[in-house]
Amino acid sequence: MNVKPIPNSLLGDEFYLCVPTKNGWNRQLIENVRVERKSAVSTPTASNAHDISELTIWYDYTNSYPQADFSAGTRAEYNGEVYEITEVKFYRAEELHHCRIKAVKIG
């Protein structure tokens, strides 16, 4: 199967991947990705509504950099907001092609 990389014209965003260590968090800048932010609140008419915004991040194994290990439970920092990565789906065409990362806002 021949799958083309995600076009650079759709990439260009960046975020910090935050991996827990025993002394805190290791932050790594991930560049040339596509970030889609969905703004949402729970129970919008209630006085105690919570921000439940989400990110969908597309990482291309040809055009995004540096190479990184993505897993649920790590965090993403984007535009000053902190998100917990809840899902990582890998797409393959013999080798890794790209991955889709889902994250929910926690701070």
C-alpha positions in Angstrom: 0.0 0.0 0.0 1.4 3.4 -1.0 0.2 6.2 1.3 1.4 9.8 0.9 2.5 12.0 3.9 0.1 14.7 5.2 0.7 17.7 3.0 2.9 20.4 4.6 0.2 22.9 3.7 -2.0 21.2 6.4 0.7 21.2 9.0 2.5 24.1 10.7 1.2 24.0 14.3 3.3 23.0 17.3 2.7 21.8 20.9 4.6 20.6 23.9 4.4 16.9 24.7 4.7 16.5 28.5 5.9 13.1 29.8 5.9 12.5 33.6 9.2 11.9 35.3 9.9 11.2 39.0 10.8 14.9 39.4 8.0 16.4 37.4 7.4 16.7 33.7 9.7 16.5 30.7 8.5 19.0 28.0 9.4 18.3 24.3 8.4 20.7 21.5 6.7 18.9 18.7 6.6 20.8 15.4 4.9 20.7 12.1 1.7 19.0 13.2 -1.9 19.9 12.6 -3.9 20.9 15.8 -7.7 21.2 15.7 -9.2 22.7 18.9 -12.8 22.1 19.8 -14.2 24.5 22.4 -17.0 23.1 24.6 -18.6 23.3 28.0 -20.6 20.7 29.9 -24.2 21.6 30.7 -24.0 25.1 29.1 -27.0 26.4 31.0 -25.9 25.4 34.4 -24.0 27.8 36.7 -21.4 25.1 37.3 -20.4 24.4 33.7 -17.0 23.0 33.1 -14.7 23.6 30.2 -14.4 20.3 28.3 -12.5 21.5 25.3 -10.6 19.0 23.2 -7.7 18.8 20.8 -7.2 16.5 17.8 -3.5 16.5 16.8 -2.3 14.9 13.6 1.4 13.9 13.6 3.0 12.8 10.3 6.0 10.5 10.6 7.5 12.0 7.5 6.9 15.7 8.0 6.5 16.3 11.7 9.5 16.4 14.1 11.2 15.3 16.2 10.3 11.7 16.5 8.4 11.1 19.7 6.5 8.3 21.6 2.9 9.3 22.1 0.7 7.5 24.7 -2.5 8.0 26.6 -1.9 9.5 30.0 0.8 12.0 28.9 0.0 15.6 28.4 -0.1 18.2 25.6 0.4 21.9 26.2 -1.1 24.1 23.4 -1.5 27.9 23.5 -1.0 28.0 27.3 -3.6 25.3 28.0 -2.9 21.8 29.4 -4.6 18.7 27.9 -4.4 15.1 28.9 -3.9 12.7 26.0 -6.7 10.2 26.1 -6.3 8.3 22.8 -3.6 7.7 20.2 -4.4 6.0 17.0 -1.6 4.9 14.7 -2.1 4.6 11.0 0.2 2.2 9.0 1.0 1.5 5.4 3.6 -1.2 6.0 5.4 1.3 8.2 4.0 4.0 10.5 2.5 6.7 8.4 0.8 9.1 10.9 -1.1 9.2 14.2 -4.1 10.9 15.5 -3.9 12.1 19.1 -7.0 13.0 21.1 -6.7 15.1 24.3 -9.1 16.7 26.8 -8.5 20.0 28.6 -7.5 19.7 32.2 -6.0 23.2 32.9 
